[in-house]
Amino acid sequence: MTNSKKPEFIYLKQEDVIAAGGLDMKLALADVELAFKMHGQDEIIQPNKTVIEFPDQESGQRRYLTVSMPAYLGGQINRAGIKWAAESVDNVRRGDLPYGMDLIILHDLERAHPLAIMDGTLITAIRTGAAAGVAAKYLARPDSKTAAFIGAGVIGRTTLEAIALSLPGLTEFRIFDLNTEKSRSIAKEFSGRWPIKIVASVQEAVEGADVIATMTTTRQPFIEAAWLKKGCFVAAMGKNEFEEEALLEADLLVVDEWEQFKHYQPSLLTQMYQAGHLKDGDVLNLREVILNRASGRTTAAGRIHFLSFGLACEDLVVAERVYQTAQSMGLGQSLSLWDRPHWL
Amino acid sequence: MTNSKKPEFIYLKQEDVIAAGGLDMKLALADVELAFKMHGQDEIIQPNKTVIEFPDQESGQRRYLTVSMPAYLGGQINRAGIKWAAESVDNVRRGDLPYGMDLIILHDLERAHPLAIMDGTLITAIRTGAAAGVAAKYLARPDSKTAAFIGAGVIGRTTLEAIALSLPGLTEFRIFDLNTEKSRSIAKEFSGRWPIKIVASVQEAVEGADVIATMTTTRQPFIEAAWLKKGCFVAAMGKNEFEEEALLEADLLVVDEWEQFKHYQPSLLTQMYQAGHLKDGDVLNLREVILNRASGRTTAAGRIHFLSFGLACEDLVVAERVYQTAQSMGLGQSLSLWDRPHWL
């Protein structure tokens, strides 16, 4: 920085994020696993998300949403940052913009100014899939052969890639979406890497599967507990695919961060907790398993469910790598808070 | 927007914010008063700030700080946004950057993408002063003649301008700062508008003043209650200038938002509340006075203290005006989240 008074930073649009490795799922898996480890080692400060919801006047369903997710990554990283997310059902209806769109800001702590502002939409999709992949690595049976993917949207795609990379022993990949075209698109994209079979029903996908990943926007449960194979691992990245019974009958419930779940009403897990059907000791944080402080899979027959809330530290650890790569490649647009500060 | 898939927004550096009217205190006073009114009319959604503090290992005093302040402005404005603030004592030591540096993001709710990202450092200083000015308008004696300003930093400067504009009957302006050079700089800047007298001590400034505004970084109280004139109005924009007794003996305590004060430990008011020395009914929100739902000044002899927490809605309402002006003037740098979205 030639002029110390000029707080420069870079802006990375989505194309820059991609050029800097934002789509690299192998790296994202390592990033997110690191975030979980750091979190367990108290190297992360991560307040609860702040959600502002704008329900539809008629349906009462949420229509718009903003979420602020600040966090601090300590350890060797030492970076403050925030993801600022917005969601709009209008975008889905129109079809020209993603449902959720995100910005990520990385901050220099000592100098208190931004280092990077970047599109966080792509990183959100990547890190969400990566969290499912990390959970699968620690919680699925190592001899898992068959995986079922329910929902073939953006998160469905990233979750499939992450789980396929995390469990290299998988040989059968089934996918189902109400919109077959979406399933076809994913099968085609990954055709050189994994044999993905489009199946005709949820039941056909789920029955006999060792790994089941769900990422739909349903408001009604549609997966029956009776379809689930003994010893299977379930990554529930959507919110409502399973009935309460399916969760209560599971041998182990694991989440990314129970403390945040407890405060977020729309989650089924939260509702179960508030109704007294679950207590604190019934749900395990994934980081405890990763750090070997708690047992994850102890029997071949146990059914384990992983539920994801989505954490700021996952976003920021990926964003930090993307930022470092972008810097070394000279990517992005240089901006500054000012040329000369009006006041000091 | 020619390409609906390309979510464009503008970046406004501080020079753009200034060119778009960011320094205009008259407009900022109207903005902040509007924000208080909207807040009182339930047109604002404003979760508590999320603060991450990094205390110094040796002193235990905070060294770095990040604050995320999301809010929604409803009514005719209908805008979501966030201020993301960071503070570093290192900047003060080095002297090349402000203590606090801020970004403000304004969001289109229906399309869920940013409309503007701008320097929020200047707006933070302006709106903080403006809040003191609005409070003075409603709580100071209308016949106030003499004003004392303790602290001649950036907030001292904006507070002086705001109070001087809000109380046009003021004829005597006293200023004190440990650093006389700073007082001189403010006196010189405003020399054509208001006669500002640099005084030699806090006591000399405060005694006999009808309006007292404090904005220092002191950790120790230094203003004695005995110095305060009957009927005076105090705007305490700093945190620790007054002893608890001075607050307890006041005839009325008014804040910008009691709900947020109650949760923020570093505030003396919060500590008094937690110690049971204050109860909920003892503190009034300024918006209640502005909307005529509660009495502010009822007697000429009453001493009224206003304490400021600083609210996201104050930042966003100023930022929204600056954004609209910048748009109409064609200011700022055009950016986009992407040229074409990788995923929809």
HADDOCK unambig.tbl for C-alpha pairs under 7 A between the chains (distance, minus, plus):
assign (segid A and resid 4 and name CA) (segid B and resid 96 and name CA) 6.52 0.50 0.50
assign (segid A and resid 5 and name CA) (segid B and resid 96 and name CA) 5.18 0.50 0.50
assign (segid A and resid 5 and name CA) (segid B and resid 97 and name CA) 5.79 0.50 0.50
assign (segid A and resid 13 and name CA) (segid B and resid 336 and name CA) 6.65 0.50 0.50
assign (segid A and resid 13 and name CA) (segid B and resid 337 and name CA) 5.06 0.50 0.50
assign (segid A and resid 13 and name CA) (segid B and resid 338 and name CA) 5.24 0.50 0.50
assign (segid A and resid 14 and name CA) (segid B and resid 337 and name CA) 6.08 0.50 0.50
assign (segid A and resid 14 and name CA) (segid B and resid 338 and name CA) 5.01 0.50 0.50
assign (segid A and resid 15 and name CA) (segid B and resid 338 and name CA) 6.33 0.50 0.50
assign (segid A and resid 64 and name CA) (segid B and resid 109 and name CA) 6.58 0.50 0.50
assign (segid A and resid 64 and name CA) (segid B and resid 110 and name CA) 6.88 0.50 0.50
assign (segid A and resid 68 and name CA) (segid B and resid 70 and name CA) 6.87 0.50 0.50
assign (segid A and resid 70 and name CA) (segid B and resid 68 and name CA) 6.87 0.50 0.50
assign (segid A and resid 86 and name CA) (segid B and resid 112 and name CA) 5.03 0.50 0.50
assign (segid A and resid 86 and name CA) (segid B and resid 113 and name CA) 6.92 0.50 0.50
assign (segid A and resid 87 and name CA) (segid B and resid 112 and name CA) 5.47 0.50 0.50
assign (segid A and resid 88 and name CA) (segid B and resid 110 and name CA) 5.99 0.50 0.50
assign (segid A and resid 88 and name CA) (segid B and resid 111 and name CA) 6.25 0.50 0.50
assign (segid A and resid 88 and name CA) (segid B and resid 112 and name CA) 5.67 0.50 0.50
assign (segid A and resid 90 and name CA) (segid B and resid 110 and name CA) 6.46 0.50 0.50
assign (segid A and resid 90 and name CA) (segid B and resid 111 and name CA) 6.96 0.50 0.50
assign (segid A and resid 91 and name CA) (segid B and resid 111 and name CA) 6.21 0.50 0.50
assign (segid A and resid 96 and name CA) (segid B and resid 4 and name CA) 6.50 0.50 0.50
assign (segid A and resid 96 and name CA) (segid B and resid 5 and name CA) 5.16 0.50 0.50
assign (segid A and resid 97 and name CA) (segid B and resid 5 and name CA) 5.80 0.50 0.50
assign (segid A and resid 97 and name CA) (segid B and resid 344 and name CA) 6.06 0.50 0.50
assign (segid A and resid 98 and name CA) (segid B and resid 344 and name CA) 4.72 0.50 0.50
assign (segid A and resid 101 and name CA) (segid B and resid 112 and name CA) 6.25 0.50 0.50
assign (segid A and resid 101 and name CA) (segid B and resid 113 and name CA) 6.16 0.50 0.50
assign (segid A and resid 109 and name CA) (segid B and resid 64 and name CA) 6.59 0.50 0.50
assign (segid A and resid 110 and name CA) (segid B and resid 64 and name CA) 6.89 0.50 0.50
assign (segid A and resid 110 and name CA) (segid B and resid 88 and name CA) 5.99 0.50 0.50
assign (segid A and resid 110 and name CA) (segid B and resid 90 and name CA) 6.46 0.50 0.50
assign (segid A and resid 111 and name CA) (segid B and resid 88 and name CA) 6.25 0.50 0.50
assign (segid A and resid 111 and name CA) (segid B and resid 90 and name CA) 6.97 0.50 0.50
assign (segid A and resid 111 and name CA) (segid B and resid 91 and name CA) 6.22 0.50 0.50
assign (segid A and resid 112 and name CA) (segid B and resid 86 and name CA) 5.02 0.50 0.50
assign (segid A and resid 112 and name CA) (segid B and resid 87 and name CA) 5.47 0.50 0.50
assign (segid A and resid 112 and name CA) (segid B and resid 88 and name CA) 5.68 0.50 0.50
assign (segid A and resid 112 and name CA) (segid B and resid 101 and name CA) 6.24 0.50 0.50
assign (segid A and resid 113 and name CA) (segid B and resid 86 and name CA) 6.91 0.50 0.50
assign (segid A and resid 113 and name CA) (segid B and resid 101 and name CA) 6.15 0.50 0.50
assign (segid A and resid 119 and name CA) (segid B and resid 337 and name CA) 5.62 0.50 0.50
assign (segid A and resid 154 and name CA) (segid B and resid 343 and name CA) 6.66 0.50 0.50
assign (segid A and resid 336 and name CA) (segid B and resid 13 and name CA) 6.65 0.50 0.50
assign (segid A and resid 337 and name CA) (segid B and resid 13 and name CA) 5.05 0.50 0.50
assign (segid A and resid 337 and name CA) (segid B and resid 14 and name CA) 6.07 0.50 0.50
assign (segid A and resid 337 and name CA) (segid B and resid 119 and name CA) 5.63 0.50 0.50
assign (segid A and resid 338 and name CA) (segid B and resid 13 and name CA) 5.23 0.50 0.50
assign (segid A and resid 338 and name CA) (segid B and resid 14 and name CA) 5.01 0.50 0.50
assign (segid A and resid 338 and name CA) (segid B and resid 15 and name CA) 6.33 0.50 0.50
assign (segid A and resid 343 and name CA) (segid B and resid 154 and name CA) 6.66 0.50 0.50
assign (segid A and resid 344 and name CA) (segid B and resid 97 and name CA) 6.06 0.50 0.50
assign (segid A and resid 344 and name CA) (segid B and resid 98 and name CA) 4.72 0.50 0.50
